[in-house]
Every structure is written in C-alpha cells, then in structure tokens.
C-alpha cells in the first residue's frame, strides 16, 4: 500500500541520516573528544584527590577494627566457555533411535555411530575421523549466533516464475509450503559474541539453494544494509546449486548484479566473509561468493563450479571422489581455511575481530 511505501521511505531516510551523522560526522572527531575528556577528567580527579584524601584517611581510622579482619578464602568460580554450543536447539535427527555408518569407516576404521550422540553432543561430527554429517540450517541459526539476536528482514520478497516455465510454478509453491519461506535465501541481522553482523544464508531446503531474482534482490539489500550500518557481511552457504535456470537471463543477471553490490560494500571499507558448507557449486561460487577476500569452508564440504553430474554428462568421465573437497579447494587457493563445525562460532568471532574492514562500527 501507499502508506507502507511511504513508511519504508521515511524509515530509510531516517536510518541514512542517523548513520551518516554517527559515522561520517561524529566518528572522525571521536578521538579528539576522547582526549579532551580524558585531560579534563584527569585534572578534575587530581583536584578531587587532594580534597578527599584527608576525609578518606579519617574515615578509615574510625571504621577500621583493631582486631585482624577475617580473611575469607577465595571462592572458585566455574569457568564458562563462551563459545561452547548450548542445548537451546537440538537437531531433529537426534531423535532417531538408530546407528549410522561413517563414510570413512573402511579407511579409518570408524565404528557405527549412535544417531542421538552424533547429531546431539557431537554436532554431526564423527568422533573418530572428524567427518561432518550434514545438518539442517536451523542448527546454525540457533547455535552460531547469540541467543535472541537474529532479526530477519525483507522476508516478504518472494521467488516467482517470471517466464512461466511449465510446471515450475507448482514446484516453487511446494518449496514455499515445505519451508514456510518465500525464497531460497534468508537475510538477517545477528550477533556473534556481541559483534553485530548482517548475514545472507543460502539454504538447501528451498530449491537446493538456487539463486533467482528474489534471492539476488535480497542479497543486494543485505549489502546495502551492511554498508549503511557499518556492519560486517557474512555469506553462509548452507547449500547452493547455482543459478535458477527456470528464470533464464533474469537468473543469470543476478551474478553480476550481486557481485557489483558486494564490491561496492567492500570498497567502502566493509568486511565480507564467505563460509561454504555441504555442497556449493556453479554461478554463485564463481561470482558474488568467490570474490570475497576471506573464504572458508566447513570440513567435509564440497566446493566447485561444475558439479560431478554436470562434469560426467559433459565429458563422459567420472571425477575423483575428492575433486571438490574443501581440502583441494584449500590447496588451489580458493579458500583460506577449513573450519571444524564445533569451532565455527569461535573461528567466526576471531575472523570478525582480526580481519580487514576499516569502516566497521567497532574498528
């Protein structure tokens, strides 16, 4: 409606005014103001010390007991690992009373694993060889970010069938009904150990994480929001199967569109981090995901341009089993590191605190 459009325009203008004043006008003078306040407070504290010292000495003399004060033994406080995953969310897979065989059992002698342990306490990781079993994207939403910090935006942007491809409308509606979402990407704001981030998450449940017009638009809006608020931008790829071919050129054009948006964000001084998980292939990897200076992969993930089936159909040859492995991607220089899922939160926080991004709000 017209009222909603006007409200969004007013809200956007107010946000731009606020962040412009905060970061472009006030921030350059921040150090000078801090120095002045420090000098003033230092002089004031010295004057206050001369006045209050005699009073404090007299008070201590009158209130100090003659007998020795009883010294209480220090109370040991339990140390809490702030990066340890809690039990606020448990994968539904952990409710299955059965065992699962690790794919590396023949190579490393892994024993059969009890499913409630694997998908519960072990975060979907084989305790013997470290193989990572796939987990649903909900696990990352609940465990990776600070509790109650996830705030989704642009949820109303809806994937469509602009070329009216035969039968695709029904399949698209089935994906919407299954996920109760309107597109294959989730964009939200969240916090990682207090550090505020803007996140774009491609997930497998909606058309295998393929990118179309709606997904591209939401990604661009996420870049603009991160640039406006001086937040780091995280692209977490739970899964992506490439560009949605049913949209034709409208789908393909999302690659340069998203790449230009994220490059503008990076050129403005932002920090863009990409983390691959499960299967990440095709156009997005070759464009707006692959252009990040900081790319990482969860162990056991598979990364590449053409997937195994496409290569086999095109060349008639099968590729080696580890051709798309994260280890090979690291050897080729495609990614900068491989992360264990159990250390995802810790490593992400370390990256946010130590890697580039001169214009971030906490720099």
N, C-alpha and C positions, 0 to 999 in steps of 0.2 A: 504494500500500500504506500501511498504518498507520505503518510505520517512516519512510517518505518524508514523510508528512504531519507527523509529529512532528519530523522533522529540519528541515523548512521552517519550522515554527513556532518552534523553538529558534533557528534562524538569523535569522529576522525579529526576534525579541525581542532577540537579541544586537546586531544592527545598530541597532535603535532605542536601546538603552542606550548604545552607543558614540557615536552621532552626537548624542544628547541631552547626554551629558557633554562631548563635544568642542565643540559649538557653543552650547548653551544655558547651560552652567555655566562652562566654562573660557574661552570666547571673550570674554565681557564683561569678564573680568579680564585679558585678554591685554595691553592697552596699559599697565596699571598694572604688571604683572610685567615687561614690557619696560623700562619707565622705571627700575624698581628695579635690574634687572640692568645697565642702562647706567650708572647712577650708581655702582654698586659696582665695575664693571669700570673706569670712569674713574678712580676713586680708587686702585684697585689698580695701574693702568697708570702713574700718576704716581709712586707709590712704587717700582715696579719700574724705572722710568726712572732715578731717582736712584741706584739701586744698580747698574744695569747699564751706565750711561753711561761711567764710568771704565774698566771692563773692556773695553767695545767699542772705546774710543779706543786703549787699549794694544794690543789685537789688530790693529786697522787699521794702527798704526805698525809692528808687527813683520812683518806679512804683505804690506804694500804694496811693490811693486818700485820701485826707483829710476828705471828707465827708463820711458818713457811706455808705457802699455798700448796694444796694437794695437787699433784701433777697427775692428770688423767692420761692413761695410756692412749696412744692414737688409735682411732677406730679405722680398721681396714675397710675401705670402700671397694666394692666389686667393680672391676674394670669392664666396661661395656664396649663391645666392638661396634662402632657406629656404622660400619659398612656391612655388617652381617645381615643377611636376609632374615626377616621375621616370619611369623606364621599368620600374617593377615590374609594371605591368599595361598591356597594350595591347588595345584593343578588337578582338574577332574580325573586325569589319567591315574592319579594316585589312589583312586577309589576302586580300581580293578584288582581283584584278588587272583593274580597270576604271575608268571615269570616271563621275562623277555631275554632273548639271546643277543649279546653284543655282536655287531658285525665283525669285530676284530677278534672273536673268540678263538678261531683257528690260528691266527697269527700270534696272539699274545696269551692264549690260554685263559681267557676271561670266563668266569663261571656264570651260569644263568643268574639273572638279577631279579629280585622280587620287586614288582612294579611299584608298590606303595613306597618302598625305600628310594628307588631310582627317581621317581617324579615328586617325591616329598623332600626328604632330608638331603638327597644328593643333587637336587636341582637339575635332574635329567642328565647326569653325567655318570659314566661308568667309573666306578671307584678303582678299577684295575688299570685300564689303559687310557682313560680320560676321554673316550668317545662321547660326543654330545648328541643325545637324542633330541629331536625337535620338540619344542614347547610352544603352546599357543601364545598369541601376542598378549593376551590378558595378563600373563605372568609378568611380563616386562612392565606393563602399565602399573601393576601393583607393587612390584619389588624394586624396580630400578629407581623410581622417583620417591621423594619424600611423601610421607603419608598425607593424604588430602590436599596435595599440591597441584594435581593435574586439573587444568581448566581448558576444556576443548573449545575451539572457536571455528566458525564457518562450517558448522555441521550441516547446515541447510543446503550447501552446494551439492547438486545431485548429478550423478552419472546418467547419461542418456544414450539414445540410439539415433544420432543426427542423420545418418544415411539410411535409416530404416532397413538395416540388414535383416534378412529373413530369419525369423526365429530368435534373433538376438535379444529382442525386447523381453521375451519370456524368460530367457536365461538371466538377463540382467535383473529382472524383478525377483527371480528366485534367489539371487545373491543378496538382494536387499532384504528379503524376508528372512533369509538364513542368518544374516549378521545383524539385522536391525540397524543397519547403517546405509548411507546413501551413496557412498563412493569407496574406492579401494585405498584411500589414504586418510589417516587421522592426523589432524594438526591440533596442537595444544601447547599451552604453557605449563611448565612444571619446575620443580626444584630438585637438584641433586646435592644433598648435604648443604642446603642453604643457597646454592648458586642457581639463580633463575635462568632457565633456558627456554627457547622455542623449539618445538620438536615436530618433525614431519615423519610419520611412520607408515610405510607401505606394508600391508599385511596380506597373508595368503588366503584368508577366508573369503575375500571378495574378488572373484575372478582372478585368483592367483597373483594378486598384487599388480595387475597390469595397469598401465597409465593411459588415461584418455583425457578429454578436455576438462572434465571436472577435477581430476586429480592434479593436472597441470596448473589449473587456476588456484587450487588450494595451496599448492606448493609456492607459487608466486606470492600469494597473500601472506604466507608464513615468512618468506624472505623479507617482505616489506615491513611486517610487524617487528621482526628481529632487528632490522635496520633502524626502525623508528625508536624502539625501546633500548637499543644498545645491548641486546641480549645475544649470547652465543646461539648458533643454529645447529641443531643435531638432526641428521637424517638417519634414522634407524630403519634398516631394510630387513624386516622380518622375512619377506619373500617378495621378489618381483619377477614376473615372467616376460617383461618387456613392454612394448607399446601395444595398445589395444587395436588390433588390425581392423576390427569392425568399424572403426571410425575413420579409416583411410588417412587422407592427408591431415585431417583435423587431429588425429592422434600423433602422427609423425612430427607435426609442427611443435608439439609440446617439448621436444628435446631442445631445440634452440631457444624456445621461449623460457623454459626453466633455467637453462644454462646462463642466459643473459641476466635473469633476475638474481641468481645466486652470485654471479660475478660482480654485479653492482654492489651486492651486500658485502662481499669480501673486499672489494676495492674501497669501500667506505670505512674499512678497519674492523670488520666483524670476524668472528672465529667460526668456521664451518667445518664440522666433524661428521664423517660418514662411518657408520658401523654396519657391516654386512652380516647376515645370519641366514642359515638354511640355504636357499637357492637364490642367487642374484644373477640375472642374465640380461643380455640384449640392450636395447636402446637407452634405458635409464643409466645403466652402468657405463655406457660409452659416452654419456653426455653430462647431465647435471649432477650425477653421483661421482663419476670418475674425475671431475675437475677439481675436487677438493684436495687441498694440500695435506690433509690429515685423514687418512682412510685406514680403518682397522676391520678385522674380521673375527667373529666368534669361531672358536675351534670347531672343526668338522663341517664348517660351511663350505659352499661351493660357489665360485665366482667366475664369470666369463662373459663373452659377448654372445657367441652362438652356443646353445645348449647341446648336450650329447645327441638328442634325437635329430636336431636340425643338421648337425655335422654328419650323422650317419645317412640321413636322407639325401644330403647334398653330395657327399663324396663316396658314399657306399662303404665307408670304413668305420670301424669302431675305434674310439679313442681309449687311451689307457685309463684305468679306474681313477687315478689321482690327477688327471689332467686339469680339472677345475678346482682342485683342493686349495684351501687357504694357504697351505704351505708352499705350493707352487706359485700362487699369487704373490706371496712374500718374496720368493726367490726372483721373480720377474720385476720386482719393484712396484707392483701395482698397489700394494698396501704397505703400511709402515709398521704393522704389528699384528699379532694374533693374541686374542684375549680369551681367557677361560670364563665361561658364563658365571662361575661362582665369584669371580673378581671383576665382573662387568661394572658394577657400581663404583668400586674403588678406583679402577683404571679410568673410568669416565671422569670422575671428580678430579683425579690427578691431571688429566688432559685439559680440563677446563681451567685449572689453576695455573698451569705452566706453559701452555702453548699460546700461539700468536693471537692477535686481536687487540690492536692499540686503542680502539674506540669503545671497548666493552665498559659497561657501567661500573664494574668492580676493578678496572685497571687503574 
